[in-house]
Every structure is written in C-alpha cells, then in structure tokens.
Amino acid sequence: AWVAEHGFDRVLIVTNDYHLPRSLLEMRAQMPDVELIAYPVVSPRPWTNAQSTRRWVLEYLKFTAVWTRHRFDEPEHI
C-alpha cells in the first residue's frame, strides 16, 4: 500500500521487543518483496513484574494466533 506507492524497497520497523515478531510476521505477509529491518526497543523482561509477564504472555498468544492464521491462509508468505 503506502510503502509500494512511494517506491520503498526497505522499511525500518521500530517497536517493542515483545511485539516485534508479530509485527514482522504481519508485515512480511503484506509486503513479501520489501526488506524489513527490525529495530527492537527493549522492554522490561517478563519476570521483572506482573505487568511485564502479562504483556509478554498476551503477545505470545497473539503471535501464535497470527502465525496460525498465516500458516493456513497464506503459506507462501511465511
């Protein structure tokens, strides 16, 4: 969409480290011909407090759901 319309062939992805795997998975599915450069922002480790644990666990569940969706809907992009 926007990336292709503006002729980009590389994109820098900046997001929290716990969110990065799902972000890359979603973006690779949408832009398979674009080089994605990951720049993770370090978050508190999941074992440091309950909020971090919750955040990492929820993100893992979301990643698993997205991976499963792409695996069965669009296997050529994974």
Buried (B, 14 or more C-beta within 10 A) or exposed (E): EEBEEEEEEEEEBEBBBBBBBBBBBBBBBEBEEBEBEBEBEEBEEBEEEEEBBEBBEEBBEEBEEBBEEBEEEEEEEE
